[in-house]
Amino acid sequence: MAKEEHLKILEQGVEAWNHWRRENPQIRPDLHRAKLIRADLRNANLRDAYLIKADLCRAKLQGADLRGANLIRADLREAQLSGANLTNAELSGANLYKVNFSGANLNRANLLSADLVEANLRNAILTGCRVYGISAWNLDLEGAEQSDIIITLANEPTITVDNLEVAQFIYLLLNNKKIRDVIDTITSKSC
């Protein structure tokens, strides 16, 4: 099934799309480079099935409404999501390499094990996000609203931080005795 056919199904609305996904879980959704600017994709099932990743590479989703969308393990490399609403979106395991999230709302989004390397998060809202296991290297967080970022798994006591860049470090400090020992050694020698 070609990208054009997938876009036609999506144009029929989220209900039609989700029905098609349930009926065709073995087909990889091909929406790479799709123009879905300001699209209403609330609660859309764009996740992988049978480890077949939904292809949204370089998709144009500026201003799209993706509240509650299921993007588990989706491939969104270099996608344009500026100004998109991703409140409560499920992005666990998603490839978000170089995604432009500038001005996007990621309030309470699940970013568990997502790859955020070189993502643009300028002026994005990152409140109440779950970020356990993310790769967060070379991020642009200028002007981003960051608070109550959850660094633990759902079955662990909740620990929050207010800075995405230090989330991984804080988790390692709390859960890796060897790192704590190294820091103790360094600080004891500097006195």
N, CA, C and O of each residue as an XYZ file, in Angstrom:
764
protein
N       0.848     -1.178      0.000
C       0.000      0.000      0.000
C       0.888      1.234      0.000
O       1.809      1.335      0.810
N       0.628      2.150     -0.876
C       1.467      3.331     -1.044
C       1.071      4.445     -0.075
O      -0.019      4.452      0.497
N       1.996      5.376      0.080
C       1.779      6.514      0.964
C       0.489      7.253      0.619
O      -0.242      7.662      1.521
N       0.199      7.431     -0.661
C      -1.002      8.160     -1.078
C      -2.268      7.485     -0.549
O      -3.213      8.158     -0.139
N      -2.277      6.150     -0.563
C      -3.431      5.409     -0.048
C      -3.563      5.594      1.456
O      -4.674      5.717      1.973
N      -2.434      5.613      2.164
C      -2.467      5.828      3.612
C      -2.987      7.224      3.924
O      -3.766      7.396      4.861
N      -2.570      8.218      3.158
C      -3.049      9.581      3.364
C      -4.553      9.686      3.112
O      -5.250     10.404      3.828
N      -5.060      8.973      2.097
C      -6.498      8.997      1.807
C      -7.297      8.435      2.980
O      -8.353      8.962      3.329
N      -6.792      7.373      3.579
C      -7.470      6.790      4.745
C      -7.451      7.790      5.892
O      -8.469      7.993      6.554
N      -6.314      8.410      6.130
C      -6.187      9.375      7.222
C      -7.085     10.587      6.997
O      -7.619     11.145      7.955
N      -7.257     10.998      5.746
C      -8.127     12.134      5.427
C      -9.593     11.848      5.778
O     -10.375     12.778      5.975
N      -9.965     10.569      5.855
C     -11.331     10.200      6.223
C     -11.593     10.399      7.712
O     -12.733     10.304      8.166
N     -10.549     10.671      8.457
C     -10.684     10.926      9.889
C      -9.992      9.876     10.733
O      -9.652      8.791     10.262
N      -9.793     10.228     11.994
C      -9.077      9.353     12.926
C      -9.823      8.046     13.140
O      -9.192      6.995     13.247
N     -11.136      8.082     13.206
C     -11.903      6.851     13.422
C     -11.666      5.859     12.280
O     -11.446      4.672     12.521
N     -11.713      6.346     11.042
C     -11.462      5.481      9.883
C     -10.030      4.967      9.903
O      -9.779      3.798      9.610
N      -9.085      5.850     10.253
C      -7.681      5.446     10.322
C      -7.470      4.352     11.367
O      -6.850      3.326     11.087
N      -7.993      4.583     12.577
C      -7.804      3.611     13.653
C      -8.461      2.268     13.302
O      -7.928      1.213     13.649
N      -9.601      2.297     12.625
C     -10.250      1.067     12.174
C      -9.327      0.332     11.183
O      -9.126     -0.878     11.289
N      -8.780      1.077     10.235
C      -7.871      0.478      9.258
C      -6.654     -0.125      9.945
O      -6.209     -1.210      9.571
N      -6.100      0.575     10.962
C      -4.934      0.054     11.694
C      -5.280     -1.250     12.405
O      -4.481     -2.187     12.406
N      -6.468     -1.317     13.010
C      -6.868     -2.558     13.696
C      -7.013     -3.707     12.698
O      -6.675     -4.848     13.013
N      -7.504     -3.417     11.517
C      -7.720     -4.443     10.501
C      -6.436     -4.828      9.757
O      -6.364     -5.903      9.161
N      -5.434     -3.964      9.791
C      -4.199     -4.184      9.017
C      -2.949     -3.941      9.869
O      -2.115     -3.111      9.508
N      -2.810     -4.643     10.981
C      -1.670     -4.373     11.863
C      -0.318     -4.746     11.253
O       0.722     -4.278     11.717
N      -0.330     -5.581     10.222
C       0.915     -6.027      9.617
C       1.461     -5.028      8.601
O       2.589     -5.186      8.136
N       0.684     -4.004      8.246
C       1.115     -3.035      7.236
C       1.780     -1.846      7.926
O       1.248     -1.286      8.884
N       2.934     -1.481      7.424
C       3.676     -0.344      7.973
C       3.045      0.956      7.472
O       3.014      1.206      6.267
N       2.544      1.783      8.388
C       2.007      3.070      7.960
C       3.113      3.916      7.325
O       4.119      4.222      7.965
N       2.918      4.284      6.080
C       3.908      5.070      5.352
C       3.405      6.498      5.201
O       2.606      6.803      4.316
N       3.887      7.361      6.079
C       3.513      8.772      6.042
C       4.753      9.649      5.996
O       4.710     10.808      6.409
N       5.877      9.097      5.491
C       7.092      9.898      5.427
C       6.861     11.079      4.486
O       6.248     10.955      3.425
N       7.373     12.215      4.915
C       7.240     13.474      4.181
C       5.781     13.902      3.947
O       5.520     14.763      3.107
N       4.850     13.316      4.671
C       3.439     13.687      4.521
C       3.218     15.104      5.025
O       3.853     15.535      5.987
N       2.325     15.819      4.378
C       1.968     17.178      4.790
C       0.669     17.095      5.579
O      -0.422     17.005      5.015
N       0.816     17.128      6.901
C      -0.321     17.028      7.813
C      -0.378     18.261      8.711
O      -0.667     18.163      9.904
N      -0.100     19.410      8.128
C      -0.068     20.671      8.869
C      -1.456     20.961      9.430
O      -2.452     20.924      8.708
N      -1.504     21.251     10.732
C      -2.729     21.548     11.475
C      -3.779     20.424     11.393
O      -4.970     20.680     11.570
N      -3.351     19.209     11.131
C      -4.272     18.075     11.051
C      -4.808     17.720     12.436
O      -4.101     17.859     13.435
N      -6.036     17.269     12.493
C      -6.639     16.798     13.738
C      -6.383     15.297     13.833
O      -7.077     14.492     13.212
N      -5.382     14.943     14.616
C      -4.983     13.546     14.771
C      -5.125     13.099     16.228
O      -4.391     12.230     16.697
N      -6.077     13.705     16.931
C      -6.304     13.336     18.329
C      -6.616     11.846     18.430
O      -7.482     11.326     17.726
N      -5.896     11.180     19.316
C      -6.080      9.747     19.607
C      -5.817      8.834     18.414
O      -6.269      7.690     18.405
N      -5.097      9.318     17.414
C      -4.764      8.488     16.256
C      -3.786      7.389     16.648
O      -2.880      7.611     17.452
N      -3.973      6.210     16.079
C      -3.064      5.093     16.315
C      -2.014      5.095     15.206
O      -2.234      4.560     14.119
N      -0.874      5.705     15.503
C       0.229      5.769     14.549
C       1.408      4.933     15.035
O       2.542      5.127     14.596
N       1.135      4.019     15.929
C       2.196      3.207     16.522
C       2.599      2.068     15.603
O       1.978      1.801     14.575
N       3.666      1.412     16.024
C       4.108      0.248     15.279
C       3.224     -0.947     15.621
O       2.503     -0.935     16.619
N       3.289     -1.946     14.805
C       2.630     -3.215     15.084
C       3.582     -4.302     14.614
O       4.171     -4.191     13.538
N       3.735     -5.330     15.394
C       4.652     -6.423     15.055
C       6.064     -5.893     14.777
O       6.772     -6.409     13.912
N       6.455     -4.867     15.514
C       7.765     -4.224     15.377
C       7.959     -3.580     14.004
O       9.093     -3.340     13.589
N       6.863     -3.301     13.299
C       6.919     -2.556     12.049
C       6.690     -1.097     12.414
O       5.593     -0.727     12.832
N       7.695     -0.283     12.264
C       7.613      1.103     12.720
C       6.845      1.970     11.737
O       7.057      1.900     10.527
N       5.949      2.789     12.276
C       5.248      3.765     11.445
C       6.276      4.761     10.931
O       7.082      5.274     11.707
N       6.256      5.038      9.645
C       7.236      5.927      9.026
C       6.652      7.327      8.870
O       5.823      7.580      7.995
N       7.101      8.227      9.736
C       6.712      9.627      9.680
C       7.951     10.511      9.510
O       7.934     11.689      9.866
N       9.023      9.933      8.962
C      10.252     10.696      8.744
C       9.948     11.942      7.921
O       9.263     11.889      6.900
N      10.472     13.047      8.393
C      10.357     14.337      7.709
C       8.913     14.756      7.428
O       8.668     15.582      6.548
N       7.963     14.196      8.164
C       6.564     14.607      7.999
C       6.399     16.038      8.491
O       7.091     16.475      9.410
N       5.489     16.746      7.880
C       5.194     18.128      8.253
C       3.904     18.129      9.078
O       2.799     18.015      8.546
N       4.082     18.261     10.386
C       2.969     18.206     11.333
C       2.869     19.494     12.150
O       2.409     19.465     13.292
N       3.290     20.615     11.582
C       3.245     21.874     12.301
C       1.804     22.182     12.717
O       0.879     22.115     11.908
N       1.643     22.516     13.982
C       0.332     22.888     14.491
C      -0.673     21.752     14.556
O      -1.850     21.997     14.818
N      -0.246     20.520     14.327
C      -1.168     19.375     14.356
C      -1.643     19.107     15.780
O      -0.921     19.353     16.746
N      -2.856     18.602     15.891
C      -3.414     18.225     17.185
C      -3.216     16.726     17.350
O      -3.950     15.921     16.777
N      -2.216     16.366     18.137
C      -1.865     14.966     18.376
C      -2.122     14.575     19.829
O      -1.480     13.669     20.361
N      -3.063     15.264     20.464
C      -3.376     14.942     21.859
C      -3.803     13.479     21.961
O      -4.701     13.028     21.249
N      -3.148     12.752     22.855
C      -3.480     11.354     23.089
C      -3.106     10.417     21.955
O      -3.488      9.247     21.981
N      -2.372     10.895     20.965
C      -1.985     10.045     19.830
C      -1.021      8.954     20.288
O      -0.219      9.161     21.199
N      -1.110      7.805     19.654
C      -0.253      6.679     19.969
C       0.836      6.599     18.905
O       0.594      6.170     17.777
N       2.038      7.021     19.286
C       3.187      7.033     18.386
C       4.304      6.138     18.921
O       5.484      6.429     18.725
N       3.935      5.061     19.591
C       4.932      4.156     20.168
C       5.859      3.658     19.069
O       5.411      3.128     18.053
N       7.151      3.836     19.287
C       8.226      3.402     18.395
C       8.110      3.955     16.975
O       8.732      3.414     16.060
N       7.343      5.002     16.772
C       7.232      5.600     15.440
C       8.560      6.239     15.043
O       9.329      6.682     15.896
N       8.812      6.279     13.760
C      10.018      6.895     13.219
C       9.658      8.304     12.748
O       9.068      8.489     11.684
N      10.025      9.287     13.560
C       9.705     10.689     13.282
C      10.966     11.502     12.994
O      10.956     12.724     13.144
N      12.031     10.853     12.591
C      13.282     11.574     12.347
C      13.056     12.809     11.473
O      12.428     12.744     10.416
N      13.587     13.929     11.950
C      13.575     15.201     11.229
C      12.171     15.699     10.888
O      12.007     16.504      9.971
N      11.163     15.231     11.614
C       9.790     15.706     11.389
C       9.637     17.130     11.922
O      10.376     17.562     12.806
N       8.678     17.835     11.373
C       8.370     19.206     11.787
C       7.114     19.174     12.654
O       6.008     18.975     12.150
N       7.291     19.370     13.958
C       6.178     19.355     14.895
C       6.077     20.680     15.651
O       5.550     20.726     16.762
N       6.579     21.747     15.050
C       6.527     23.040     15.733
C       5.072     23.441     15.953
O       4.241     23.348     15.049
N       4.786     23.885     17.165
C       3.443     24.321     17.511
C       2.423     23.200     17.634
O       1.236     23.473     17.816
N       2.849     21.955     17.540
C       1.917     20.822     17.649
C       1.512     20.609     19.100
O       2.262     20.926     20.022
N       0.315     20.068     19.284
C      -0.159     19.743     20.626
C      -0.029     18.236     20.817
O      -0.773     17.457     20.221
N       0.923     17.836     21.655
C       1.193     16.425     21.934
C       0.864     16.086     23.385
O       1.470     15.190     23.973
N      -0.100     16.808     23.960
C      -0.511     16.540     25.332
C      -0.960     15.089     25.448
O      -1.773     14.616     24.655
N      -0.429     14.395     26.432
C      -0.744     12.977     26.694
C      -0.416     12.050     25.530
O      -0.936     10.935     25.478
N       0.419     12.471     24.607
C       0.806     11.602     23.491
C       1.729     10.501     23.995
O       2.498     10.700     24.935
N       1.645      9.367     23.374
C       2.473      8.202     23.704
C       3.596      8.124     22.679
O       3.386      7.705     21.541
N       4.809      8.540     23.104
C       5.970      8.580     22.219
C       7.078      7.647     22.702
O       8.239      7.825     22.334
N       6.734      6.663     23.516
C       7.771      5.793     24.058
C       8.450      5.015     22.932
O       7.798      4.450     22.053
N       9.772      5.007     22.991
C      10.579      4.305     22.007
C      10.625      4.963     20.639
O      11.186      4.395     19.701
N      10.049      6.145     20.507
C      10.015      6.820     19.202
C      11.387      7.371     18.837
O      12.163      7.771     19.705
N      11.669      7.384     17.540
C      12.900      7.990     17.044
C      12.571      9.442     16.724
O      11.910      9.739     15.729
N      13.043     10.344     17.587
C      12.759     11.771     17.477
C      14.023     12.555     17.143
O      14.157     13.722     17.512
N      14.943     11.907     16.447
C      16.211     12.517     16.068
C      15.954     13.760     15.214
O      15.287     13.702     14.181
N      16.497     14.873     15.671
C      16.413     16.166     14.980
C      14.981     16.632     14.709
O      14.743     17.374     13.755
N      14.030     16.204     15.538
C      12.652     16.671     15.371
C      12.569     18.124     15.825
O      13.203     18.514     16.805
N      11.790     18.913     15.111
C      11.558     20.303     15.482
C      10.269     20.369     16.298
O       9.171     20.328     15.743
N      10.414     20.474     17.617
C       9.297     20.604     18.539
C       9.154     22.052     19.013
O       8.517     22.287     20.039
N       9.713     23.007     18.317
C       9.687     24.391     18.815
C       8.240     24.836     19.022
O       7.402     24.721     18.127
N       7.969     25.347     20.222
C       6.640     25.822     20.561
C       5.598     24.726     20.734
O       4.413     25.028     20.878
N       6.007     23.461     20.723
C       5.057     22.350     20.866
C       4.683     22.150     22.331
O       5.438     22.507     23.235
N       3.517     21.580     22.544
C       3.045     21.264     23.884
C       3.193     19.768     24.103
O       2.470     18.970     23.506
N       4.140     19.390     24.970
C       4.383     17.981     25.298
C       3.958     17.690     26.735
O       4.527     16.819     27.393
N       2.966     18.416     27.213
C       2.470     18.248     28.571
C       2.017     16.801     28.789
O       1.175     16.289     28.052
N       2.579     16.159     29.795
C       2.271     14.775     30.181
C       2.500     13.751     29.068
O       1.895     12.679     29.090
N       3.356     14.059     28.106
C       3.693     13.088     27.053
C       4.583     12.004     27.646
O       5.377     12.267     28.549
N       4.448     10.796     27.140
C       5.301      9.685     27.574
C       6.441      9.555     26.572
O       6.233      9.146     25.430
N       7.649      9.907     27.012
C       8.842      9.849     26.169
C       9.774      8.719     26.602
O      10.967      8.756     26.302
N       9.255      7.737     27.289
C      10.028      6.605     27.787
C      10.887      6.009     26.667
O      10.363      5.583     25.638
N      12.183      5.984     26.868
C      13.154      5.404     25.934
C      13.155      6.037     24.546
O      13.590      5.402     23.585
N      12.685      7.254     24.422
C      12.689      7.939     23.122
C      14.081      8.483     22.810
O      14.856      8.791     23.715
N      14.384      8.595     21.530
C      15.649      9.168     21.066
C      15.394     10.622     20.687
O      14.796     10.913     19.651
N      15.858     11.532     21.546
C      15.664     12.969     21.334
C      16.956     13.652     20.899
O      17.080     14.867     21.056
N      17.895     12.931     20.373
C      19.187     13.496     20.011
C      18.992     14.639     19.019
O      18.322     14.491     17.997
N      19.590     15.775     19.346
C      19.588     16.994     18.532
C      18.192     17.540     18.245
O      17.989     18.215     17.235
N      17.235     17.258     19.114
C      15.876     17.786     18.937
C      15.833     19.275     19.281
O      16.552     19.747     20.162
N      14.979     19.997     18.572
C      14.750     21.417     18.827
C      13.503     21.521     19.700
O      12.390     21.255     19.246
N      13.703     21.908     20.949
C      12.611     22.057     21.905
C      12.480     23.508     22.364
O      12.013     23.769     23.473
N      12.887     24.444     21.523
C      12.781     25.868     21.880
C      11.329     26.215     22.178
O      10.423     25.907     21.403
N      11.134     26.863     23.317
C       9.812     27.340     23.726
C       8.753     26.239     23.816
O       7.557     26.530     23.799
N       9.178     24.988     23.911
C       8.244     23.877     24.070
C       7.800     23.773     25.524
O       8.478     24.264     26.427
N       6.674     23.140     25.738
C       6.162     22.897     27.086
C       6.455     21.439     27.423
O       5.952     20.521     26.775
N       7.276     21.248     28.447
C       7.690     19.909     28.883
C       7.326     19.750     30.357
O       8.211     19.679     31.209
N       6.051     19.696     30.656
C       5.617     19.563     32.037
C       4.977     18.201     32.241
O       4.139     17.769     31.449
N       5.378     17.537     33.302
C       4.797     16.246     33.628
C       5.132     15.132     32.654
O       4.448     14.109     32.636
N       6.168     15.306     31.842
C       6.579     14.269     30.880
C       7.254     13.117     31.611
O       7.895     13.319     32.643
N       7.112     11.928     31.084
C       7.819     10.761     31.601
C       8.992     10.510     30.662
O       8.793     10.258     29.473
N      10.242     10.579     31.199
C      11.429     10.553     30.341
C      12.431      9.455     30.683
O      13.578      9.519     30.240
N      12.033      8.460     31.451
C      12.949      7.384     31.812
C      13.562      6.777     30.540
O      12.844      6.425     29.605
N      14.884      6.662     30.517
C      15.592      5.976     29.444
C      15.767      6.759     28.153
O      16.136      6.171     27.137
N      15.515      8.062     28.155
C      15.657      8.817     26.909
C      17.126      9.034     26.555
O      18.006      8.991     27.414
N      17.363      9.267     25.274
C      18.660      9.750     24.798
C      18.450     11.231     24.527
O      17.705     11.602     23.620
N      19.094     12.059     25.298
C      18.868     13.511     25.208
C      20.203     14.221     25.042
O      20.714     14.806     25.997
N      20.764     14.179     23.859
C      22.056     14.782     23.586
C      21.888     15.974     22.658
O      21.139     15.922     21.682
N      22.593     17.042     22.977
C      22.653     18.233     22.127
C      21.261     18.791     21.813
O      20.925     19.051     20.658
N      20.463     18.966     22.867
C      19.121     19.507     22.720
C      19.153     21.027     22.690
O      20.047     21.643     23.271
N      18.186     21.631     22.019
C      17.988     23.078     22.073
C      16.754     23.308     22.933
O      15.627     23.100     22.482
N      16.969     23.737     24.168
C      15.888     23.936     25.130
C      15.677     25.409     25.477
O      15.070     25.724     26.501
N      16.170     26.301     24.642
C      16.045     27.726     24.941
C      14.569     28.115     25.060
O      13.778     27.893     24.143
N      14.221     28.694     26.194
C      12.863     29.163     26.426
C      11.851     28.072     26.729
O      10.662     28.359     26.864
N      12.299     26.819     26.840
C      11.370     25.715     27.114
C      10.863     25.783     28.549
O      11.609     26.120     29.469
N       9.606     25.466     28.725
C       9.009     25.376     30.056
C       9.199     23.941     30.533
O       8.642     23.007     29.958
N       9.994     23.776     31.594
C      10.331     22.444     32.092
C       9.979     22.344     33.566
O      10.513     23.082     34.393
N       9.078     21.427     33.888
C       8.766     21.202     35.297
C       8.138     19.826     35.475
O       7.509     19.283     34.567
N       8.328     19.283     36.663
C       7.745     17.992     37.036
C       8.038     16.882     36.021
O       7.171     16.058     35.733
N       9.246     16.863     35.488
C       9.656     15.844     34.530
C       9.952     14.557     35.309
O      10.809     14.547     36.193
N       9.252     13.491     34.983
C       9.326     12.239     35.740
C      10.447     11.368     35.173
O      10.442     11.018     33.992
N      11.410     11.024     36.036
C      12.585     10.275     35.581
C      12.554      8.802     35.975
O      13.508      8.071     35.713
N      11.473      8.366     36.596
C      11.369      6.978     37.049
C      10.287      6.238     36.264
O       9.435      6.847     35.616
N      10.343      4.922     36.339
C       9.316      4.088     35.710
C       8.011      4.189     36.493
O       8.012      4.591     37.656
N       6.917      3.832     35.868
C       5.599      3.938     36.491
C       5.479      3.099     37.759
O       4.734      3.462     38.670
N       6.207      1.978     37.830
C       6.116      1.096     38.998
C       7.133      1.453     40.093
O       7.251      0.724     41.078
N       7.859      2.549     39.937
C       8.831      3.013     40.931
C       8.293      4.263     41.615
O       7.412      4.936     41.079
N       8.822      4.578     42.803
C       8.424      5.847     43.423
C       8.739      7.008     42.464
O       9.808      7.041     41.854
N       7.821      7.937     42.339
C       7.965      9.039     41.391
C       9.026     10.029     41.853
O       8.981     10.542     42.971
N       9.985     10.285     40.961
C      11.003     11.306     41.193
C      10.930     12.263     40.017
O      10.953     11.840     38.861
N      10.842     13.548     40.310
C      10.746     14.548     39.252
C      11.918     15.518     39.304
O      12.518     15.742     40.355
N      12.228     16.087     38.145
C      13.239     17.136     38.026
C      12.639     18.239     37.154
O      11.602     18.047     36.518
N      13.290     19.372     37.134
C      12.797     20.497     36.351
C      13.735     20.866     35.215
O      13.747     22.011     34.761
N      14.524     19.895     34.753
C      15.448     20.162     33.662
C      15.716     18.869     32.903
O      16.283     17.924     33.452
N      15.312     18.833     31.656
C      15.462     17.630     30.837
C      16.917     17.237     30.639
O      17.240     16.050     30.593
N      17.790     18.219     30.522
C      19.202     17.916     30.278
C      19.865     17.207     31.444
O      20.819     16.454     31.244
N      19.387     17.430     32.642
C      20.006     16.769     33.795
C      19.224     15.541     34.262
O      19.642     14.869     35.205
N      18.110     15.244     33.622
C      17.268     14.119     34.040
C      18.045     12.804     34.049
O      17.985     12.055     35.024
N      18.773     12.521     32.967
C      19.539     11.271     32.891
C      20.594     11.209     33.992
O      20.781     10.174     34.632
N      21.282     12.335     34.203
C      22.339     12.395     35.199
C      21.785     12.146     36.604
O      22.363     11.371     37.366
N      20.682     12.791     36.949
C      20.087     12.617     38.270
C      19.677     11.163     38.474
O      19.901     10.596     39.543
N      19.082     10.566     37.460
C      18.680      9.171     37.579
C      19.899      8.287     37.822
O      19.865      7.394     38.668
N      20.976      8.537     37.078
C      22.196      7.743     37.271
C      22.770      7.932     38.671
O      23.217      6.971     39.297
N      22.758      9.161     39.158
C      23.254      9.410     40.515
C      22.450      8.631     41.550
O      23.004      8.077     42.500
N      21.148      8.599     41.351
C      20.282      7.929     42.315
C      20.380      6.405     42.243
O      20.164      5.717     43.241
N      20.705      5.884     41.069
C      20.606      4.439     40.868
C      21.907      3.742     40.494
O      21.887      2.551     40.183
N      23.022      4.436     40.514
C      24.271      3.805     40.139
C      25.323      4.122     41.201
O      25.875      5.222     41.235
N      25.589      3.157     42.053
C      26.520      3.349     43.162
C      27.919      3.719     42.673
O      28.602      4.513     43.321
N      28.354      3.170     41.561
C      29.699      3.455     41.061
C      29.861      4.944     40.724
O      30.900      5.538     41.015
N      28.854      5.533     40.122
C      28.937      6.967     39.798
C      28.980      7.784     41.082
O      29.749      8.740     41.180
N      28.165      7.419     42.066
C      28.191      8.133     43.358
C      29.570      8.017     43.996
O      30.075      8.985     44.565
N      30.183      6.839     43.907
C      31.518      6.644     44.479
C      32.557      7.520     43.773
O      33.434      8.087     44.426
N      32.464      7.633     42.451
C      33.397      8.480     41.695
C      33.251      9.933     42.133
O      34.246     10.617     42.371
N      32.028     10.398     42.238
C      31.790     11.791     42.654
C      32.286     12.009     44.073
O      32.896     13.040     44.358
N      32.035     11.052     44.976
C      32.548     11.169     46.352
C      34.071     11.241     46.360
O      34.648     12.028     47.110
N      34.733     10.425     45.530
C      36.189     10.429     45.449
C      36.703     11.772     44.946
O      37.648     12.327     45.506
N      36.088     12.289     43.898
C      36.514     13.581     43.330
C      36.327     14.709     44.328
O      37.223     15.534     44.507
N      35.178     14.754     44.978
C      34.927     15.849     45.932
C      35.786     15.737     47.168
O      36.149     16.763     47.744
N      36.131     14.531     47.606
C      36.976     14.385     48.795
C      38.426     14.808     48.499
O      39.129     15.277     49.394
N      38.869     14.641     47.243
C      40.234     15.031     46.868
C      40.365     16.521     46.606
O      41.465     17.068     46.681
N      39.257     17.184     46.299
C      39.345     18.607     45.971
C      39.367     19.499     47.198
O      39.621     20.697     47.075
N      39.111     18.959     48.360
C      39.067     19.775     49.595
C      40.416     20.025     50.142
O      40.552     20.690     51.169
